[in-house]
Each structure stands twice: as structure tokens, then as C-alpha cells.
Amino acid sequence: MNEVEIGAKIKNAQINNALGVFIITFGIIVIFAMVYTETFVQQMTDLVAGMVLVIIGGGMIWKSRRTIKKFKKTNEK
């Protein structure tokens, strides 16, 4: 891979990292909104939706940080 491709992959990973932080934040807000629901079904819906968002956001952050670490090592050599 040349320098341009590596730079593009690092930039893409940084964007995914920021998007993952946003999705995790939104998931936490949905989980917190569970307190304000009236029925058990609404609470479980908010809990499941919030956890799905947190897991997706966490996966995006984990993968992007792994990619950044990998390509920064390659870029330094």
C-alpha cells in the first residue's frame, strides 16, 4: 500500500471512531430514557434498543482504533 491509501484508511478509521462515540452516546441516552417510560414493555424496548446502539458504537470504536494502530505502525516504517 502506498502513503495515500494508508492515509485514507486512517482518516476513514478516525471518522468511524467519531461516529462510534456518537452512537454510544445516543444509546446511553436511550437507556436513560427508560426511566421515564410507563410500562414494562416500553422499558424493555428502550433497554434493548439502547444496548444494541451501545454495542454497535463500541464495535465501531474498537475496530477503528485497531485499524489506526495497525496503519500508524505501517506508516512509521
NORWO-V296720 format. One record per residue. N is the residue number from 0. RES is the residue in three letters. SS is DSSP state (2 for helix, 1 for strand, 0 for the rest). Layout:
# NORWO-V296720
N_RES_SS / N_RES_SS
This chain:
# NORWO-V296720
0_MET_0 / 1_ASN_0 / 2_GLU_2 / 3_VAL_2 / 4_GLU_2 / 5_ILE_2 / 6_GLY_2 / 7_ALA_2 / 8_LYS_2 / 9_ILE_2 / 10_LYS_2 / 11_ASN_2 / 12_ALA_2 / 13_GLN_2 / 14_ILE_2 / 15_ASN_2 / 16_ASN_2 / 17_ALA_2 / 18_LEU_2 / 19_GLY_2 / 20_VAL_2 / 21_PHE_2 / 22_ILE_2 / 23_ILE_2 / 24_THR_2 / 25_PHE_2 / 26_GLY_2 / 27_ILE_2 / 28_ILE_2 / 29_VAL_2 / 30_ILE_2 / 31_PHE_2 / 32_ALA_2 / 33_MET_2 / 34_VAL_2 / 35_TYR_2 / 36_THR_0 / 37_GLU_0 / 38_THR_0 / 39_PHE_2 / 40_VAL_2 / 41_GLN_2 / 42_GLN_2 / 43_MET_2 / 44_THR_2 / 45_ASP_2 / 46_LEU_2 / 47_VAL_2 / 48_ALA_2 / 49_GLY_2 / 50_MET_2 / 51_VAL_2 / 52_LEU_2 / 53_VAL_2 / 54_ILE_2 / 55_ILE_2 / 56_GLY_2 / 57_GLY_2 / 58_GLY_2 / 59_MET_2 / 60_ILE_2 / 61_TRP_2 / 62_LYS_2 / 63_SER_2 / 64_ARG_2 / 65_ARG_2 / 66_THR_2 / 67_ILE_2 / 68_LYS_2 / 69_LYS_2 / 70_PHE_2 / 71_LYS_2 / 72_LYS_2 / 73_THR_2 / 74_ASN_2 / 75_GLU_2 / 76_LYS_0
